[in-house]
Amino acid sequence: MDRNEILEKNKKQNRSGLDEREQRVYNFSFGLGAVIVGVLCLLFSVYKALHHQAFYEFVTIITAYLCTTFIYQFVKLRKVIYLIAGVGTGLAAAACLVMFFMV
């Protein structure tokens, strides 16, 4: 197989139409976006805590995000630590959601 045949075969196998570099950029952008969401939730939580207000909604957002990430990692990698982390953060998200509606 020559270089062009290999590239064409790779494109056919890659359903998203993105090459490896584009996939890395795409994945990194979601990670960066998650960091920004986390930082904003932290800032809003600190602000509300300093003003003696409940901030369960922000904790729910972060723990639900982490739960989804850990469960996905468990499904793809089959490492039990990700399942444990996913269940733990899922329980935390559920508890914060309940607290949000109770307060």
C-alpha positions in Angstrom: 0.0 0.0 0.0 1.2 3.4 -0.8 0.8 6.5 1.3 -2.4 7.7 -0.4 -4.1 4.3 -0.1 -3.3 4.3 3.7 -4.7 7.9 4.1 -7.9 7.0 2.1 -8.4 3.8 4.2 -7.9 5.8 7.4 -10.5 8.4 6.2 -13.0 5.7 5.5 -12.5 4.2 8.9 -12.8 7.6 10.6 -16.5 8.3 10.5 -16.2 11.8 12.0 -14.2 13.0 9.0 -11.5 14.5 11.3 -7.9 13.6 11.0 -5.8 12.8 14.1 -4.7 16.4 14.7 -8.3 17.7 14.3 -9.5 15.0 16.8 -6.9 16.1 19.4 -7.9 19.8 19.0 -11.5 18.8 19.2 -11.0 16.7 22.4 -8.7 19.4 24.0 -11.3 22.1 23.4 -13.9 20.1 25.3 -11.4 19.6 28.2 -10.6 23.3 28.2 -14.2 24.2 28.2 -14.8 21.9 31.1 -12.0 23.6 33.1 -13.6 27.0 32.4 -17.0 25.8 33.5 -15.4 24.4 36.7 -13.6 27.6 37.5 -16.7 29.7 36.9 -18.8 27.3 39.2 -16.1 27.6 41.8 -16.0 31.4 41.6 -19.8 31.6 41.8 -19.9 29.1 44.7 -17.3 31.1 46.7 -19.2 34.3 46.0 -22.5 32.8 47.2 -20.9 31.2 50.2 -19.4 34.5 51.3 -22.8 36.1 51.0 -24.3 33.2 53.1 -26.3 31.8 50.2 -26.7 28.1 49.2 -24.7 27.1 46.1 -25.8 23.6 45.5 -26.6 24.2 41.8 -22.9 24.8 41.0 -21.7 21.7 42.9 -24.4 19.7 41.1 -23.1 20.8 37.8 -19.5 19.9 38.5 -20.3 16.5 40.2 -22.6 15.6 37.3 -19.9 16.4 34.8 -17.4 14.4 36.7 -19.8 11.5 37.1 -20.4 11.4 33.3 -16.7 11.6 32.6 -15.8 8.8 35.0 -18.6 6.5 33.8 -17.5 7.0 30.2 -13.9 6.3 31.1 -15.0 3.1 32.9 -17.0 1.9 29.9 -14.1 2.5 27.5 -11.2 1.4 29.7 -12.8 -1.0 32.2 -10.9 0.2 35.2 -12.8 -0.2 38.4 -11.5 3.0 39.9 -13.4 5.0 37.3 -16.6 3.1 38.2 -16.1 3.9 41.9 -15.4 7.5 41.1 -18.4 7.7 38.8 -20.8 6.2 41.4 -19.4 8.5 44.1 -19.7 11.6 42.1 -23.1 10.5 40.8 -24.3 10.1 44.4 -22.9 13.6 45.3 -24.6 15.1 42.3 -27.9 13.5 43.3 -27.5 14.7 46.9 -26.8 18.2 45.8 -29.7 18.2 43.4 -32.0 17.2 46.2 -30.5 19.8 48.5 -31.0 22.5 45.8 -34.7 21.8 45.7 -35.1 21.5 49.4 -33.4 24.8 50.3 
